[in-house]
Amino acid sequence: MKSLLELLPVALFFIVYQLDGRTLSMFGWEHQFDGIYSATAVLMIATVLQVALTRILSGKLEKRELLLAAVVCAFGGATLVLRNELFIQWKPTIFNWSLAAIFIGSYLWSGKTVMERAMGSQLTLPLLAWRRLNQLWISNFVVVGALNLVVAYQFSEATWVSYKLYSAIGFTVLLSGLTVLLIMPHIRQDDEPPASAS
């Protein structure tokens, strides 16, 4: 549910981008959509609302969610003020590479991974499994950030907008699946009943 809520601003960004050139009239108010700029404004508003809704529903916020909202607002604001789409196109790369740096820094600084800090009280894994999980997530963040730049600079703006939506869904599903594959063998071991003495 939480992952779907996090994808909602990206989906709205995609939808509003498709309305480029159309006019919306409601309650005597009229707005003409102007491509990536209208989409960016909606992305910023939707991200802030999504973070607020997460806080209301769960009673807490993760630092990652606050970082995402800050990056969206900073780069989205720069896109709107300077009328330059490159700022919003750089946002996924900055966000993902920042997360990679946090995951690397946490391990180097304390010897504990971010995942171990977040899930260690709920899940018991051997040190090697925590490290592999950390490497998986770091690799994901680095690759996603790099691919975003490739698409932003080598393809059209419309292609990048579509890529942003579909890659967000695809990489989320892939990362979740690989994370479960890494964790499952250890959960089975923990759940196995002790062998009876004969």
C-alpha positions as a Markdown table, in Angstrom:
| # | Residue | x | y | z |
|---|---|---|---|---|
| 1 | Met | 0.0 | 0.0 | 0.0 |
| 2 | Lys | 2.8 | 2.4 | 1.0 |
| 3 | Ser | 4.7 | 1.7 | -2.3 |
| 4 | Leu | 1.6 | 2.4 | -4.3 |
| 5 | Leu | 1.1 | 5.7 | -2.4 |
| 6 | Glu | 4.7 | 6.7 | -3.2 |
| 7 | Leu | 4.1 | 6.0 | -6.9 |
| 8 | Leu | 1.0 | 8.2 | -7.1 |
| 9 | Pro | 2.9 | 11.5 | -7.6 |
| 10 | Val | 4.9 | 10.0 | -10.5 |
| 11 | Ala | 1.7 | 8.7 | -12.1 |
| 12 | Leu | 0.1 | 12.2 | -11.7 |
| 13 | Phe | 3.2 | 13.7 | -13.3 |
| 14 | Phe | 2.8 | 11.4 | -16.2 |
| 15 | Ile | -0.9 | 12.0 | -16.6 |
| 16 | Val | -0.6 | 15.8 | -16.4 |
| 17 | Tyr | 2.3 | 15.8 | -18.9 |
| 18 | Gln | 0.0 | 14.1 | -21.4 |
| 19 | Leu | -2.5 | 17.0 | -21.1 |
| 20 | Asp | 0.0 | 19.5 | -22.7 |
| 21 | Gly | -1.9 | 22.2 | -24.6 |
| 22 | Arg | -5.3 | 21.4 | -23.2 |
| 23 | Thr | -7.3 | 23.8 | -21.1 |
| 24 | Leu | -9.0 | 22.9 | -17.8 |
| 25 | Ser | -12.0 | 25.1 | -16.7 |
| 26 | Met | -13.5 | 24.6 | -13.3 |
| 27 | Phe | -15.5 | 27.0 | -11.1 |
| 28 | Gly | -14.7 | 30.0 | -13.2 |
| 29 | Trp | -10.9 | 29.2 | -13.1 |
| 30 | Glu | -9.1 | 28.3 | -16.3 |
| 31 | His | -5.7 | 26.7 | -16.7 |
| 32 | Gln | -3.8 | 25.7 | -19.8 |
| 33 | Phe | -1.4 | 22.8 | -19.3 |
| 34 | Asp | 2.1 | 23.5 | -20.5 |
| 35 | Gly | 3.8 | 20.1 | -20.6 |
| 36 | Ile | 6.6 | 19.5 | -18.2 |
| 37 | Tyr | 6.0 | 22.7 | -16.2 |
| 38 | Ser | 2.4 | 21.8 | -15.2 |
| 39 | Ala | 3.5 | 18.2 | -14.6 |
| 40 | Thr | 6.3 | 19.4 | -12.3 |
| 41 | Ala | 3.9 | 21.7 | -10.3 |
| 42 | Val | 1.6 | 18.7 | -9.9 |
| 43 | Leu | 4.5 | 16.4 | -8.9 |
| 44 | Met | 5.6 | 18.9 | -6.2 |
| 45 | Ile | 2.1 | 19.3 | -4.8 |
| 46 | Ala | 1.3 | 15.6 | -4.9 |
| 47 | Thr | 4.6 | 14.7 | -3.2 |
| 48 | Val | 4.0 | 17.1 | -0.3 |
| 49 | Leu | 0.5 | 15.7 | 0.0 |
| 50 | Gln | 1.7 | 12.1 | -0.2 |
| 51 | Val | 4.2 | 12.8 | 2.6 |
| 52 | Ala | 1.6 | 14.5 | 4.8 |
| 53 | Leu | -0.9 | 11.6 | 4.2 |
| 54 | Thr | 1.8 | 9.1 | 5.1 |
| 55 | Arg | 2.5 | 11.0 | 8.3 |
| 56 | Ile | -1.2 | 11.1 | 9.2 |
| 57 | Leu | -1.8 | 7.4 | 8.4 |
| 58 | Ser | 1.3 | 5.9 | 9.9 |
| 59 | Gly | 2.1 | 8.5 | 12.6 |
| 60 | Lys | 5.7 | 8.7 | 11.4 |
| 61 | Leu | 7.9 | 9.6 | 8.4 |
| 62 | Glu | 11.1 | 8.0 | 7.2 |
| 63 | Lys | 14.1 | 10.2 | 6.4 |
| 64 | Arg | 14.0 | 8.9 | 2.8 |
| 65 | Glu | 10.5 | 10.4 | 2.4 |
| 66 | Leu | 11.6 | 13.7 | 3.7 |
| 67 | Leu | 14.7 | 13.6 | 1.4 |
| 68 | Leu | 12.4 | 12.8 | -1.6 |
| 69 | Ala | 10.1 | 15.7 | -0.8 |
| 70 | Ala | 13.0 | 18.1 | -0.3 |
| 71 | Val | 14.7 | 17.1 | -3.6 |
| 72 | Val | 11.3 | 17.2 | -5.5 |
| 73 | Cys | 10.6 | 20.7 | -4.2 |
| 74 | Ala | 14.1 | 22.0 | -4.7 |
| 75 | Phe | 14.6 | 20.7 | -8.3 |
| 76 | Gly | 10.9 | 21.2 | -9.2 |
| 77 | Gly | 11.1 | 24.8 | -7.9 |
| 78 | Ala | 14.2 | 25.4 | -10.0 |
| 79 | Thr | 12.5 | 24.0 | -13.1 |
| 80 | Leu | 9.5 | 26.3 | -12.7 |
| 81 | Val | 11.4 | 29.4 | -11.8 |
| 82 | Leu | 14.1 | 29.0 | -14.4 |
| 83 | Arg | 11.9 | 27.4 | -17.0 |
| 84 | Asn | 14.4 | 24.7 | -17.5 |
| 85 | Glu | 13.3 | 21.0 | -17.5 |
| 86 | Leu | 16.8 | 19.7 | -16.9 |
| 87 | Phe | 16.4 | 20.4 | -13.2 |
| 88 | Ile | 13.4 | 18.1 | -12.8 |
| 89 | Gln | 15.1 | 15.5 | -15.1 |
| 90 | Trp | 18.1 | 15.5 | -12.8 |
| 91 | Lys | 15.9 | 14.9 | -9.7 |
| 92 | Pro | 15.7 | 11.1 | -9.9 |
| 93 | Thr | 19.5 | 10.9 | -10.3 |
| 94 | Ile | 20.2 | 13.2 | -7.3 |
| 95 | Phe | 17.7 | 11.4 | -5.1 |
| 96 | Asn | 18.9 | 7.9 | -6.0 |
| 97 | Trp | 22.6 | 8.8 | -5.7 |
| 98 | Ser | 22.0 | 10.5 | -2.4 |
| 99 | Leu | 20.4 | 7.3 | -1.1 |
| 100 | Ala | 23.3 | 5.3 | -2.4 |
| 101 | Ala | 25.7 | 7.6 | -0.5 |
| 102 | Ile | 23.7 | 7.3 | 2.7 |
| 103 | Phe | 23.7 | 3.5 | 2.4 |
| 104 | Ile | 27.4 | 3.5 | 1.8 |
| 105 | Gly | 28.1 | 6.1 | 4.5 |
| 106 | Ser | 26.1 | 4.3 | 7.1 |
| 107 | Tyr | 28.0 | 1.1 | 6.7 |
| 108 | Leu | 31.4 | 2.7 | 6.6 |
| 109 | Trp | 30.6 | 4.9 | 9.6 |
| 110 | Ser | 29.0 | 2.4 | 11.9 |
| 111 | Gly | 29.5 | -1.0 | 10.4 |
| 112 | Lys | 25.7 | -1.4 | 10.3 |
| 113 | Thr | 23.6 | -1.1 | 7.1 |
| 114 | Val | 20.6 | 1.2 | 6.8 |
| 115 | Met | 18.4 | -1.9 | 6.3 |
| 116 | Glu | 19.7 | -3.5 | 9.5 |
| 117 | Arg | 19.0 | -0.3 | 11.4 |
| 118 | Ala | 15.5 | -0.1 | 9.9 |
| 119 | Met | 14.5 | -3.7 | 10.1 |
| 120 | Gly | 16.9 | -5.3 | 12.6 |
| 121 | Ser | 14.4 | -5.4 | 15.4 |
| 122 | Gln | 11.8 | -7.2 | 13.2 |
| 123 | Leu | 14.1 | -9.5 | 11.3 |
| 124 | Thr | 17.2 | -11.6 | 12.2 |
| 125 | Leu | 19.6 | -12.0 | 9.4 |
| 126 | Pro | 23.3 | -13.1 | 9.4 |
| 127 | Leu | 25.8 | -10.3 | 8.8 |
| 128 | Leu | 26.5 | -11.5 | 5.3 |
| 129 | Ala | 22.8 | -11.3 | 4.3 |
| 130 | Trp | 22.6 | -7.7 | 5.6 |
| 131 | Arg | 25.7 | -6.8 | 3.6 |
| 132 | Arg | 24.3 | -8.4 | 0.4 |
| 133 | Leu | 21.0 | -6.6 | 0.9 |
| 134 | Asn | 23.0 | -3.4 | 1.3 |
| 135 | Gln | 24.9 | -4.0 | -1.9 |
| 136 | Leu | 21.7 | -4.8 | -3.8 |
| 137 | Trp | 20.1 | -1.6 | -2.7 |
| 138 | Ile | 23.2 | 0.5 | -3.4 |
| 139 | Ser | 23.5 | -1.1 | -6.9 |
| 140 | Asn | 19.9 | -0.3 | -7.6 |
| 141 | Phe | 20.3 | 3.4 | -6.6 |
| 142 | Val | 23.4 | 3.8 | -8.7 |
| 143 | Val | 22.0 | 2.1 | -11.8 |
| 144 | Val | 18.6 | 3.8 | -11.6 |
| 145 | Gly | 20.3 | 7.2 | -11.2 |
| 146 | Ala | 22.7 | 6.5 | -14.2 |
| 147 | Leu | 19.9 | 5.2 | -16.5 |
| 148 | Asn | 17.9 | 8.3 | -15.7 |
| 149 | Leu | 20.7 | 10.5 | -17.1 |
| 150 | Val | 21.1 | 8.3 | -20.2 |
| 151 | Val | 17.4 | 8.6 | -21.0 |
| 152 | Ala | 17.2 | 12.3 | -20.2 |
| 153 | Tyr | 20.2 | 13.2 | -22.4 |
| 154 | Gln | 19.8 | 10.7 | -25.2 |
| 155 | Phe | 16.0 | 10.6 | -25.8 |
| 156 | Ser | 13.2 | 13.1 | -26.1 |
| 157 | Glu | 11.5 | 14.8 | -23.2 |
| 158 | Ala | 8.3 | 12.7 | -23.8 |
| 159 | Thr | 10.3 | 9.5 | -23.8 |
| 160 | Trp | 11.9 | 10.5 | -20.5 |
| 161 | Val | 8.5 | 11.2 | -18.9 |
| 162 | Ser | 7.2 | 7.8 | -19.9 |
| 163 | Tyr | 10.5 | 6.2 | -18.7 |
| 164 | Lys | 10.1 | 7.9 | -15.4 |
| 165 | Leu | 6.8 | 6.3 | -14.7 |
| 166 | Tyr | 7.5 | 2.8 | -16.1 |
| 167 | Ser | 11.0 | 2.6 | -14.6 |
| 168 | Ala | 9.7 | 3.7 | -11.2 |
| 169 | Ile | 7.2 | 0.8 | -11.2 |
| 170 | Gly | 9.6 | -1.7 | -12.8 |
| 171 | Phe | 12.6 | -1.0 | -10.5 |
| 172 | Thr | 10.3 | -1.0 | -7.4 |
| 173 | Val | 8.9 | -4.4 | -8.3 |
| 174 | Leu | 12.4 | -5.8 | -9.3 |
| 175 | Leu | 14.1 | -4.5 | -6.1 |
| 176 | Ser | 11.2 | -5.8 | -3.9 |
| 177 | Gly | 11.4 | -9.2 | -5.5 |
| 178 | Leu | 15.2 | -9.5 | -5.2 |
| 179 | Thr | 15.0 | -8.3 | -1.6 |
| 180 | Val | 12.5 | -11.0 | -0.8 |
| 181 | Leu | 14.7 | -13.6 | -2.5 |
| 182 | Leu | 17.6 | -12.6 | -0.3 |
| 183 | Ile | 15.6 | -12.6 | 2.9 |
| 184 | Met | 13.4 | -15.7 | 2.4 |
| 185 | Pro | 16.0 | -18.4 | 3.0 |
| 186 | His | 16.8 | -16.9 | 6.5 |
| 187 | Ile | 13.1 | -16.6 | 7.4 |
| 188 | Arg | 12.6 | -20.3 | 6.6 |
| 189 | Gln | 15.5 | -21.2 | 8.9 |
| 190 | Asp | 14.1 | -19.1 | 11.7 |
| 191 | Asp | 10.6 | -20.6 | 11.4 |
| 192 | Glu | 11.7 | -24.2 | 11.3 |
| 193 | Pro | 10.8 | -26.0 | 14.6 |
| 194 | Pro | 13.7 | -27.4 | 16.5 |
| 195 | Ala | 14.5 | -31.1 | 15.8 |
| 196 | Ser | 13.2 | -33.4 | 18.5 |
| 197 | Ala | 15.7 | -35.4 | 20.5 |
| 198 | Ser | 15.2 | -39.1 | 20.1 |
